[in-house]
Amino acid sequence: MLYFAEHGFPMSEFERLRIGPVILRDELDYFREIRLLESFTVTMVMAGLTPDAGRFFLRNEFFRPDGKRIAQVTSHGGWLDLTTRKLTAPPEKLASLLHSLEKTSDFRTLE
């Protein structure tokens, strides 16, 4: 949510638009251990997206300071219309932001 806030979509904007992200499923893969309180870096990339950006696969990857990947979480989600309580396409500005995210090597266009 910090990424969206930094790019013009703070929580107040989602409230104004009456939409919000909804995560339908998370997939978690572990690759290496990390020690308690050890620093790590998290990245966010797009693993899948519908043409209208209404549904997405966002991937967070976790890396140790030596660059070795610790884990990854792929979140399958979409945008919930808070009035109708149904999935919807986001406004163009938000869709454009999603389309501009770096894509994974296994990125796929969702139907």
A tleap script that builds the chain and sets N, CA, C and O, in Angstrom:
source leaprc.protein.ff14SB
mol = sequence {
  NMET LEU TYR PHE ALA GLU HIE GLY PHE PRO
  MET SER GLU PHE GLU ARG LEU ARG ILE GLY
  PRO VAL ILE LEU ARG ASP GLU LEU ASP TYR
  PHE ARG GLU ILE ARG LEU LEU GLU SER PHE
  THR VAL THR MET VAL MET ALA GLY LEU THR
  PRO ASP ALA GLY ARG PHE PHE LEU ARG ASN
  GLU PHE PHE ARG PRO ASP GLY LYS ARG ILE
  ALA GLN VAL THR SER HIE GLY GLY TRP LEU
  ASP LEU THR THR ARG LYS LEU THR ALA PRO
  PRO GLU LYS LEU ALA SER LEU LEU HIE SER
  LEU GLU LYS THR SER ASP PHE ARG THR LEU
  CGLU
}
set mol.1.N position { 0.828 -1.189 0.000 }
set mol.1.CA position { 0.000 0.000 0.000 }
set mol.1.C position { 0.874 1.255 0.000 }
set mol.1.O position { 0.451 2.309 -0.475 }
set mol.2.N position { 2.095 1.140 0.534 }
set mol.2.CA position { 2.991 2.289 0.499 }
set mol.2.C position { 3.342 2.664 -0.937 }
set mol.2.O position { 3.449 3.847 -1.260 }
set mol.3.N position { 3.522 1.665 -1.799 }
set mol.3.CA position { 3.824 1.939 -3.211 }
set mol.3.C position { 2.705 2.783 -3.825 }
set mol.3.O position { 2.978 3.771 -4.505 }
set mol.4.N position { 1.464 2.402 -3.591 }
set mol.4.CA position { 0.351 3.146 -4.165 }
set mol.4.C position { 0.281 4.557 -3.579 }
set mol.4.O position { 0.044 5.518 -4.311 }
set mol.5.N position { 0.481 4.689 -2.283 }
set mol.5.CA position { 0.465 6.018 -1.656 }
set mol.5.C position { 1.549 6.914 -2.240 }
set mol.5.O position { 1.317 8.100 -2.470 }
set mol.6.N position { 2.731 6.353 -2.482 }
set mol.6.CA position { 3.838 7.137 -3.054 }
set mol.6.C position { 3.601 7.529 -4.508 }
set mol.6.O position { 4.281 8.410 -5.035 }
set mol.7.N position { 2.638 6.878 -5.155 }
set mol.7.CA position { 2.363 7.147 -6.563 }
set mol.7.C position { 0.960 7.737 -6.779 }
set mol.7.O position { 0.338 7.513 -7.817 }
set mol.8.N position { 0.477 8.484 -5.796 }
set mol.8.CA position { -0.768 9.222 -5.971 }
set mol.8.C position { -2.035 8.526 -5.515 }
set mol.8.O position { -3.136 9.018 -5.759 }
set mol.9.N position { -1.891 7.391 -4.856 }
set mol.9.CA position { -3.066 6.665 -4.391 }
set mol.9.C position { -2.969 6.338 -2.905 }
set mol.9.O position { -2.838 5.172 -2.532 }
set mol.10.N position { -3.034 7.373 -2.046 }
set mol.10.CA position { -3.085 7.097 -0.602 }
set mol.10.C position { -4.451 6.502 -0.263 }
set mol.10.O position { -5.352 6.489 -1.101 }
set mol.11.N position { -4.598 6.025 0.929 }
set mol.11.CA position { -5.861 5.406 1.355 }
set mol.11.C position { -7.047 6.346 1.128 }
set mol.11.O position { -8.132 5.895 0.761 }
set mol.12.N position { -6.849 7.631 1.341 }
set mol.12.CA position { -7.949 8.588 1.151 }
set mol.12.C position { -8.441 8.603 -0.293 }
set mol.12.O position { -9.630 8.818 -0.531 }
set mol.13.N position { -7.555 8.381 -1.261 }
set mol.13.CA position { -7.963 8.346 -2.669 }
set mol.13.C position { -8.764 7.076 -2.965 }
set mol.13.O position { -9.742 7.120 -3.710 }
set mol.14.N position { -8.357 5.961 -2.390 }
set mol.14.CA position { -9.146 4.737 -2.555 }
set mol.14.C position { -10.535 4.921 -1.937 }
set mol.14.O position { -11.531 4.467 -2.500 }
set mol.15.N position { -10.601 5.582 -0.791 }
set mol.15.CA position { -11.892 5.844 -0.154 }
set mol.15.C position { -12.752 6.738 -1.036 }
set mol.15.O position { -13.948 6.492 -1.190 }
set mol.16.N position { -12.151 7.772 -1.616 }
set mol.16.CA position { -12.877 8.688 -2.495 }
set mol.16.C position { -13.407 7.956 -3.726 }
set mol.16.O position { -14.541 8.187 -4.145 }
set mol.17.N position { -12.594 7.077 -4.304 }
set mol.17.CA position { -12.977 6.328 -5.496 }
set mol.17.C position { -13.929 5.170 -5.193 }
set mol.17.O position { -14.542 4.606 -6.099 }
set mol.18.N position { -14.045 4.824 -3.914 }
set mol.18.CA position { -14.876 3.712 -3.466 }
set mol.18.C position { -14.427 2.382 -4.062 }
set mol.18.O position { -15.249 1.543 -4.431 }
set mol.19.N position { -13.086 2.199 -4.153 }
set mol.19.CA position { -12.519 0.916 -4.561 }
set mol.19.C position { -11.370 0.584 -3.618 }
set mol.19.O position { -10.843 1.448 -2.918 }
set mol.20.N position { -11.004 -0.675 -3.620 }
set mol.20.CA position { -9.867 -1.093 -2.813 }
set mol.20.C position { -9.338 -2.420 -3.314 }
set mol.20.O position { -10.066 -3.189 -3.941 }
set mol.21.N position { -8.074 -2.688 -3.040 }
set mol.21.CA position { -7.511 -3.970 -3.460 }
set mol.21.C position { -8.057 -5.092 -2.585 }
set mol.21.O position { -8.294 -4.917 -1.390 }
set mol.22.N position { -8.250 -6.245 -3.212 }
set mol.22.CA position { -8.670 -7.423 -2.472 }
set mol.22.C position { -7.752 -8.564 -2.913 }
set mol.22.O position { -7.572 -8.800 -4.108 }
set mol.23.N position { -7.185 -9.254 -1.954 }
set mol.23.CA position { -6.307 -10.382 -2.250 }
set mol.23.C position { -7.131 -11.659 -2.111 }
set mol.23.O position { -7.719 -11.942 -1.067 }
set mol.24.N position { -7.150 -12.414 -3.199 }
set mol.24.CA position { -7.927 -13.646 -3.243 }
set mol.24.C position { -7.098 -14.863 -2.859 }
set mol.24.O position { -7.626 -15.868 -2.382 }
set mol.25.N position { -5.783 -14.752 -3.075 }
set mol.25.CA position { -4.904 -15.889 -2.785 }
set mol.25.C position { -3.467 -15.393 -2.715 }
set mol.25.O position { -3.070 -14.514 -3.480 }
set mol.26.N position { -2.695 -15.952 -1.806 }
set mol.26.CA position { -1.253 -15.709 -1.720 }
set mol.26.C position { -0.525 -17.034 -1.881 }
set mol.26.O position { -0.926 -18.043 -1.302 }
set mol.27.N position { 0.539 -17.029 -2.663 }
set mol.27.CA position { 1.425 -18.185 -2.785 }
set mol.27.C position { 2.766 -17.780 -2.198 }
set mol.27.O position { 3.323 -16.750 -2.578 }
set mol.28.N position { 3.287 -18.573 -1.282 }
set mol.28.CA position { 4.533 -18.267 -0.607 }
set mol.28.C position { 5.549 -19.361 -0.885 }
set mol.28.O position { 5.289 -20.543 -0.656 }
set mol.29.N position { 6.712 -18.950 -1.384 }
set mol.29.CA position { 7.809 -19.883 -1.648 }
set mol.29.C position { 9.018 -19.441 -0.836 }
set mol.29.O position { 9.413 -18.276 -0.878 }
set mol.30.N position { 9.607 -20.383 -0.095 }
set mol.30.CA position { 10.817 -20.122 0.676 }
set mol.30.C position { 12.018 -20.683 -0.074 }
set mol.30.O position { 11.949 -21.773 -0.643 }
set mol.31.N position { 13.141 -19.922 -0.075 }
set mol.31.CA position { 14.346 -20.351 -0.773 }
set mol.31.C position { 15.562 -20.472 0.150 }
set mol.31.O position { 16.354 -21.405 0.017 }
set mol.32.N position { 15.708 -19.535 1.078 }
set mol.32.CA position { 16.867 -19.527 1.970 }
set mol.32.C position { 16.431 -19.027 3.345 }
set mol.32.O position { 15.393 -18.383 3.502 }
set mol.33.N position { 17.253 -19.343 4.317 }
set mol.33.CA position { 16.945 -18.866 5.660 }
set mol.33.C position { 17.419 -17.423 5.831 }
set mol.33.O position { 18.241 -16.912 5.071 }
set mol.34.N position { 16.870 -16.807 6.844 }
set mol.34.CA position { 17.312 -15.476 7.268 }
set mol.34.C position { 17.320 -15.502 8.796 }
set mol.34.O position { 16.453 -16.108 9.425 }
set mol.35.N position { 18.285 -14.853 9.362 }
set mol.35.CA position { 18.399 -14.841 10.828 }
set mol.35.C position { 17.464 -13.795 11.419 }
set mol.35.O position { 17.095 -12.825 10.758 }
set mol.36.N position { 17.091 -14.010 12.665 }
set mol.36.CA position { 16.258 -13.047 13.357 }
set mol.36.C position { 16.920 -11.675 13.342 }
set mol.36.O position { 18.116 -11.546 13.604 }
set mol.37.N position { 16.144 -10.672 13.038 }
set mol.37.CA position { 16.559 -9.260 12.999 }
set mol.37.C position { 17.552 -8.937 11.877 }
set mol.37.O position { 18.072 -7.822 11.830 }
set mol.38.N position { 17.826 -9.881 10.978 }
set mol.38.CA position { 18.699 -9.599 9.839 }
set mol.38.C position { 17.951 -8.692 8.858 }
set mol.38.O position { 16.758 -8.876 8.613 }
set mol.39.N position { 18.662 -7.720 8.307 }
set mol.39.CA position { 18.061 -6.816 7.326 }
set mol.39.C position { 17.771 -7.564 6.035 }
set mol.39.O position { 18.453 -8.532 5.696 }
set mol.40.N position { 16.755 -7.106 5.321 }
set mol.40.CA position { 16.453 -7.665 4.006 }
set mol.40.C position { 15.763 -6.603 3.174 }
set mol.40.O position { 15.275 -5.603 3.700 }
set mol.41.N position { 15.726 -6.827 1.882 }
set mol.41.CA position { 15.110 -5.906 0.931 }
set mol.41.C position { 13.906 -6.590 0.305 }
set mol.41.O position { 13.925 -7.795 0.055 }
set mol.42.N position { 12.861 -5.816 0.054 }
set mol.42.CA position { 11.662 -6.339 -0.587 }
set mol.42.C position { 11.437 -5.588 -1.890 }
set mol.42.O position { 11.490 -4.358 -1.922 }
set mol.43.N position { 11.186 -6.332 -2.967 }
set mol.43.CA position { 10.838 -5.717 -4.243 }
set mol.43.C position { 9.403 -6.089 -4.594 }
set mol.43.O position { 8.847 -7.041 -4.048 }
set mol.44.N position { 8.808 -5.324 -5.513 }
set mol.44.CA position { 7.460 -5.619 -5.983 }
set mol.44.C position { 7.468 -5.559 -7.499 }
set mol.44.O position { 7.865 -4.549 -8.081 }
set mol.45.N position { 7.031 -6.635 -8.143 }
set mol.45.CA position { 6.970 -6.705 -9.597 }
set mol.45.C position { 5.622 -7.305 -10.003 }
set mol.45.O position { 4.939 -7.948 -9.206 }
set mol.46.N position { 5.270 -7.078 -11.253 }
set mol.46.CA position { 4.002 -7.574 -11.773 }
set mol.46.C position { 4.221 -8.929 -12.429 }
set mol.46.O position { 5.042 -9.052 -13.338 }
set mol.47.N position { 3.490 -9.955 -11.974 }
set mol.47.CA position { 3.611 -11.298 -12.529 }
set mol.47.C position { 2.468 -11.637 -13.470 }
set mol.47.O position { 2.574 -12.583 -14.251 }
set mol.48.N position { 1.383 -10.885 -13.412 }
set mol.48.CA position { 0.254 -11.106 -14.302 }
set mol.48.C position { -0.737 -9.966 -14.174 }
set mol.48.O position { -0.888 -9.380 -13.102 }
set mol.49.N position { -1.418 -9.649 -15.283 }
set mol.49.CA position { -2.340 -8.519 -15.273 }
set mol.49.C position { -3.350 -8.680 -16.408 }
set mol.49.O position { -2.987 -9.085 -17.513 }
set mol.50.N position { -4.602 -8.366 -16.137 }
set mol.50.CA position { -5.592 -8.332 -17.206 }
set mol.50.C position { -5.394 -7.041 -17.994 }
set mol.50.O position { -4.838 -6.081 -17.461 }
set mol.51.N position { -5.834 -6.995 -19.247 }
set mol.51.CA position { -5.679 -5.771 -20.043 }
set mol.51.C position { -6.283 -4.532 -19.376 }
set mol.51.O position { -5.741 -3.435 -19.510 }
set mol.52.N position { -7.405 -4.697 -18.657 }
set mol.52.CA position { -8.020 -3.542 -17.992 }
set mol.52.C position { -7.469 -3.317 -16.583 }
set mol.52.O position { -7.918 -2.411 -15.881 }
set mol.53.N position { -6.493 -4.142 -16.163 }
set mol.53.CA position { -5.842 -4.054 -14.845 }
set mol.53.C position { -6.795 -4.359 -13.698 }
set mol.53.O position { -6.515 -4.012 -12.550 }
set mol.54.N position { -7.907 -4.999 -13.997 }
set mol.54.CA position { -8.881 -5.332 -12.962 }
set mol.54.C position { -8.460 -6.479 -12.061 }
set mol.54.O position { -8.895 -6.576 -10.913 }
set mol.55.N position { -7.599 -7.354 -12.597 }
set mol.55.CA position { -7.070 -8.463 -11.809 }
set mol.55.C position { -5.569 -8.524 -12.016 }
set mol.55.O position { -5.058 -8.183 -13.083 }
set mol.56.N position { -4.872 -8.964 -10.979 }
set mol.56.CA position { -3.405 -8.910 -11.032 }
set mol.56.C position { -2.774 -10.039 -10.235 }
set mol.56.O position { -3.394 -10.627 -9.348 }
set mol.57.N position { -1.524 -10.325 -10.575 }
set mol.57.CA position { -0.636 -11.164 -9.779 }
set mol.57.C position { 0.557 -10.281 -9.436 }
set mol.57.O position { 1.411 -10.040 -10.290 }
set mol.58.N position { 0.627 -9.801 -8.210 }
set mol.58.CA position { 1.763 -8.997 -7.745 }
set mol.58.C position { 2.725 -9.912 -7.012 }
set mol.58.O position { 2.304 -10.768 -6.234 }
set mol.59.N position { 4.009 -9.735 -7.258 }
set mol.59.CA position { 5.006 -10.579 -6.602 }
set mol.59.C position { 5.957 -9.721 -5.772 }
set mol.59.O position { 6.582 -8.791 -6.283 }
set mol.60.N position { 6.055 -10.046 -4.493 }
set mol.60.CA position { 7.057 -9.450 -3.612 }
set mol.60.C position { 8.174 -10.460 -3.454 }
set mol.60.O position { 7.934 -11.622 -3.129 }
set mol.61.N position { 9.410 -10.004 -3.689 }
set mol.61.CA position { 10.576 -10.866 -3.512 }
set mol.61.C position { 11.419 -10.299 -2.379 }
set mol.61.O position { 11.595 -9.086 -2.267 }
set mol.62.N position { 11.933 -11.186 -1.547 }
set mol.62.CA position { 12.701 -10.820 -0.360 }
set mol.62.C position { 14.144 -11.273 -0.571 }
set mol.62.O position { 14.391 -12.427 -0.918 }
set mol.63.N position { 15.107 -10.350 -0.356 }
set mol.63.CA position { 16.527 -10.629 -0.589 }
set mol.63.C position { 17.359 -10.299 0.638 }
set mol.63.O position { 17.121 -9.302 1.320 }
set mol.64.N position { 18.353 -11.163 0.911 }
set mol.64.CA position { 19.333 -10.889 1.964 }
set mol.64.C position { 20.285 -9.797 1.484 }
set mol.64.O position { 20.322 -9.490 0.293 }
set mol.65.N position { 21.056 -9.206 2.401 }
set mol.65.CA position { 22.036 -8.190 1.993 }
set mol.65.C position { 23.056 -8.694 0.968 }
set mol.65.O position { 23.601 -7.898 0.203 }
set mol.66.N position { 23.320 -10.003 0.941 }
set mol.66.CA position { 24.271 -10.539 -0.033 }
set mol.66.C position { 23.621 -10.782 -1.402 }
set mol.66.O position { 24.263 -11.305 -2.313 }
set mol.67.N position { 22.346 -10.401 -1.542 }
set mol.67.CA position { 21.649 -10.520 -2.814 }
set mol.67.C position { 20.935 -11.838 -3.038 }
set mol.67.O position { 20.251 -12.005 -4.048 }
set mol.68.N position { 21.081 -12.776 -2.117 }
set mol.68.CA position { 20.422 -14.071 -2.282 }
set mol.68.C position { 18.939 -13.956 -1.937 }
set mol.68.O position { 18.567 -13.337 -0.940 }
set mol.69.N position { 18.106 -14.560 -2.774 }
set mol.69.CA position { 16.664 -14.495 -2.581 }
set mol.69.C position { 16.262 -15.388 -1.412 }
set mol.69.O position { 16.657 -16.551 -1.338 }
set mol.70.N position { 15.481 -14.831 -0.513 }
set mol.70.CA position { 15.002 -15.530 0.673 }
set mol.70.C position { 13.653 -16.197 0.397 }
set mol.70.O position { 13.448 -17.371 0.704 }
set mol.71.N position { 12.749 -15.428 -0.184 }
set mol.71.CA position { 11.388 -15.902 -0.396 }
set mol.71.C position { 10.684 -15.038 -1.423 }
set mol.71.O position { 11.166 -13.971 -1.804 }
set mol.72.N position { 9.543 -15.518 -1.858 }
set mol.72.CA position { 8.687 -14.686 -2.700 }
set mol.72.C position { 7.238 -14.970 -2.355 }
set mol.72.O position { 6.868 -16.096 -2.022 }
set mol.73.N position { 6.427 -13.928 -2.439 }
set mol.73.CA position { 4.994 -14.042 -2.221 }
set mol.73.C position { 4.315 -13.509 -3.475 }
set mol.73.O position { 4.520 -12.358 -3.862 }
set mol.74.N position { 3.505 -14.353 -4.106 }
set mol.74.CA position { 2.728 -13.915 -5.261 }
set mol.74.C position { 1.283 -13.788 -4.812 }
set mol.74.O position { 0.653 -14.762 -4.399 }
set mol.75.N position { 0.772 -12.567 -4.903 }
set mol.75.CA position { -0.595 -12.272 -4.473 }
set mol.75.C position { -1.504 -12.173 -5.685 }
set mol.75.O position { -1.249 -11.396 -6.605 }
set mol.76.N position { -2.567 -12.967 -5.677 }
set mol.76.CA position { -3.572 -12.933 -6.740 }
set mol.76.C position { -4.695 -12.036 -6.226 }
set mol.76.O position { -5.297 -12.317 -5.190 }
set mol.77.N position { -4.967 -10.975 -6.944 }
set mol.77.CA position { -5.974 -10.060 -6.441 }
set mol.77.C position { -6.707 -9.313 -7.523 }
set mol.77.O position { -6.546 -9.576 -8.714 }
set mol.78.N position { -7.513 -8.381 -7.082 }
set mol.78.CA position { -8.284 -7.540 -7.980 }
set mol.78.C position { -8.729 -6.293 -7.240 }
set mol.78.O position { -8.288 -6.022 -6.123 }
set mol.79.N position { -9.601 -5.548 -7.873 }
set mol.79.CA position { -10.098 -4.289 -7.311 }
set mol.79.C position { -11.574 -4.441 -6.985 }
set mol.79.O position { -12.384 -4.783 -7.847 }
set mol.80.N position { -11.907 -4.184 -5.735 }
set mol.80.CA position { -13.266 -4.350 -5.254 }
set mol.80.C position { -13.985 -3.008 -5.252 }
set mol.80.O position { -13.505 -2.037 -4.668 }
set mol.81.N position { -15.140 -2.962 -5.912 }
set mol.81.CA position { -16.011 -1.793 -5.850 }
set mol.81.C position { -16.674 -1.849 -4.475 }
set mol.81.O position { -17.419 -2.784 -4.178 }
set mol.82.N position { -16.407 -0.864 -3.651 }
set mol.82.CA position { -16.885 -0.900 -2.268 }
set mol.82.C position { -18.378 -0.642 -2.138 }
set mol.82.O position { -18.953 -0.864 -1.073 }
set mol.83.N position { -19.012 -0.178 -3.206 }
set mol.83.CA position { -20.461 0.019 -3.186 }
set mol.83.C position { -21.185 -1.252 -3.598 }
set mol.83.O position { -22.090 -1.707 -2.898 }
set mol.84.N position { -20.790 -1.832 -4.736 }
set mol.84.CA position { -21.462 -3.028 -5.239 }
set mol.84.C position { -20.911 -4.310 -4.640 }
set mol.84.O position { -21.549 -5.359 -4.719 }
set mol.85.N position { -19.706 -4.232 -4.029 }
set mol.85.CA position { -19.007 -5.383 -3.445 }
set mol.85.C position { -18.676 -6.428 -4.503 }
set mol.85.O position { -18.696 -7.629 -4.236 }
set mol.86.N position { -18.364 -5.942 -5.730 }
set mol.86.CA position { -17.968 -6.811 -6.834 }
set mol.86.C position { -16.648 -6.337 -7.405 }
set mol.86.O position { -16.286 -5.167 -7.277 }
set mol.87.N position { -15.924 -7.261 -8.043 }
set mol.87.CA position { -14.673 -6.885 -8.687 }
set mol.87.C position { -14.948 -5.936 -9.839 }
set mol.87.O position { -15.964 -6.047 -10.526 }
set mol.88.N position { -14.020 -4.994 -10.042 }
set mol.88.CA position { -14.183 -3.971 -11.063 }
set mol.88.C position { -12.825 -3.602 -11.642 }
set mol.88.O position { -11.788 -3.942 -11.073 }
set mol.89.N position { -12.836 -2.916 -12.758 }
set mol.89.CA position { -11.599 -2.374 -13.325 }
set mol.89.C position { -11.282 -1.069 -12.600 }
set mol.89.O position { -12.196 -0.321 -12.252 }
set mol.90.N position { -10.005 -0.787 -12.370 }
set mol.90.CA position { -9.634 0.458 -11.702 }
set mol.90.C position { -9.716 1.639 -12.669 }
set mol.90.O position { -9.798 1.436 -13.880 }
set mol.91.N position { -9.696 2.874 -12.150 }
set mol.91.CA position { -9.658 4.039 -13.042 }
set mol.91.C position { -8.365 4.027 -13.866 }
set mol.91.O position { -7.382 3.390 -13.490 }
set mol.92.N position { -8.386 4.734 -14.981 }
set mol.92.CA position { -7.274 4.703 -15.936 }
set mol.92.C position { -5.927 5.045 -15.300 }
set mol.92.O position { -4.922 4.405 -15.609 }
set mol.93.N position { -5.893 6.040 -14.420 }
set mol.93.CA position { -4.621 6.434 -13.802 }
set mol.93.C position { -4.018 5.288 -12.978 }
set mol.93.O position { -2.806 5.073 -13.003 }
set mol.94.N position { -4.855 4.567 -12.262 }
set mol.94.CA position { -4.389 3.428 -11.469 }
set mol.94.C position { -4.021 2.261 -12.384 }
set mol.94.O position { -3.026 1.577 -12.146 }
set mol.95.N position { -4.814 2.032 -13.422 }
set mol.95.CA position { -4.500 0.967 -14.390 }
set mol.95.C position { -3.146 1.234 -15.039 }
set mol.95.O position { -2.343 0.316 -15.209 }
set mol.96.N position { -2.898 2.478 -15.398 }
set mol.96.CA position { -1.622 2.854 -16.018 }
set mol.96.C position { -0.461 2.601 -15.067 }
set mol.96.O position { 0.598 2.138 -15.490 }
set mol.97.N position { -0.652 2.900 -13.789 }
set mol.97.CA position { 0.385 2.659 -12.787 }
set mol.97.C position { 0.703 1.162 -12.699 }
set mol.97.O position { 1.870 0.777 -12.621 }
set mol.98.N position { -0.319 0.336 -12.712 }
set mol.98.CA position { -0.115 -1.111 -12.652 }
set mol.98.C position { 0.605 -1.620 -13.904 }
set mol.98.O position { 1.506 -2.454 -13.811 }
set mol.99.N position { 0.209 -1.119 -15.060 }
set mol.99.CA position { 0.852 -1.533 -16.313 }
set mol.99.C position { 2.313 -1.094 -16.373 }
set mol.99.O position { 3.114 -1.711 -17.076 }
set mol.100.N position { 2.668 -0.036 -15.646 }
set mol.100.CA position { 4.038 0.482 -15.692 }
set mol.100.C position { 5.001 -0.253 -14.761 }
set mol.100.O position { 6.213 -0.056 -14.848 }
set mol.101.N position { 4.473 -1.100 -13.870 }
set mol.101.CA position { 5.357 -1.852 -12.967 }
set mol.101.C position { 6.275 -2.774 -13.764 }
set mol.101.O position { 5.901 -3.289 -14.818 }
set mol.102.N position { 7.480 -2.969 -13.240 }
set mol.102.CA position { 8.404 -3.933 -13.839 }
set mol.102.C position { 7.731 -5.298 -13.858 }
set mol.102.O position { 7.042 -5.674 -12.910 }
set mol.103.N position { 7.936 -6.033 -14.941 }
set mol.103.CA position { 7.295 -7.335 -15.098 }
set mol.103.C position { 8.291 -8.467 -14.833 }
set mol.103.O position { 9.484 -8.336 -15.107 }
set mol.104.N position { 7.789 -9.561 -14.306 }
set mol.104.CA position { 8.613 -10.748 -14.059 }
set mol.104.C position { 8.958 -11.429 -15.377 }
set mol.104.O position { 8.315 -11.185 -16.398 }
set mol.105.N position { 9.963 -12.274 -15.349 }
set mol.105.CA position { 10.328 -13.023 -16.561 }
set mol.105.C position { 9.230 -13.994 -16.965 }
set mol.105.O position { 9.138 -14.373 -18.133 }
set mol.106.N position { 8.383 -14.407 -16.000 }
set mol.106.CA position { 7.277 -15.309 -16.311 }
set mol.106.C position { 5.932 -14.581 -16.353 }
set mol.106.O position { 4.885 -15.201 -16.170 }
set mol.107.N position { 5.961 -13.268 -16.593 }
set mol.107.CA position { 4.732 -12.463 -16.657 }
set mol.107.C position { 3.764 -13.063 -17.670 }
set mol.107.O position { 4.160 -13.556 -18.727 }
set mol.108.N position { 2.485 -13.005 -17.313 }
set mol.108.CA position { 1.477 -13.442 -18.278 }
set mol.108.C position { 0.277 -12.501 -18.259 }
set mol.108.O position { -0.082 -11.939 -17.224 }
set mol.109.N position { -0.324 -12.346 -19.418 }
set mol.109.CA position { -1.543 -11.564 -19.533 }
set mol.109.C position { -2.689 -12.444 -19.066 }
set mol.109.O position { -2.875 -13.557 -19.560 }
set mol.110.N position { -3.448 -11.939 -18.119 }
set mol.110.CA position { -4.572 -12.694 -17.554 }
set mol.110.C position { -5.833 -12.428 -18.356 }
set mol.110.O position { -5.985 -11.367 -18.962 }
set mol.111.N position { -6.731 -13.393 -18.355 }
set mol.111.CA position { -8.008 -13.213 -19.062 }
set mol.111.C position { -9.063 -12.680 -18.127 }
set mol.111.O position { -10.202 -12.465 -18.541 }
savepdb mol mol.pdb
quit
